[in-house]
Amino acid sequence: MRIGIGNDHAAIELKYEILDYLIEKGIEVVDYGIGEDEKIDYPLISETVSNAVVSKEVDYGIVICGTGVGVSISANKIKGIRACVCSEPYSAKLSKEHNDTNVLCFGSRVVGSELAKMIVDAWINAEFLGERHLRRVELIKKLEK
């Protein structure tokens, strides 16, 4: 699994914690985010990570801003992206199982690092269940046209 991660200036510290956490788990991570003393508008980082997912440069994306809302809205504007903002593990797990999400979003001002790790674990360990959910994902894809 190869995950692209990105952040705006509100989420620098949490991005590094999640990046290190994923690497410790043996997951390859591509850092598209910014570092200390840098600033970026969250739609730009969402676009970068989402385009990497769509082009299959990475398998999945994680984008972090202050609340997770802005990066989620922005990511969902990219055709082929199904992003979700999650503040707890249950929604993260079900977003993958039912909606086949490919970008996970959360907010550094909303969740702490330990909760963020639980959210990430729930999401990366979940698998799309297909079957009845496939029909709904196909309907979501039709909305992009």
Secondary structure, DSSP 4 states (H G I P E B T S, - for coil): -EEEEEE-GGGHHHHHHHHHHHHHTT-EEEE-S--TT----HHHHHHHHHHHHHTTSSSEEEEEESSSHHHHHHHTTSTT--EEE-SSHHHHHHHHHHH---EEEEETTTS-HHHHHHHHHHHHH-----THHHHHHHHHHHHT-
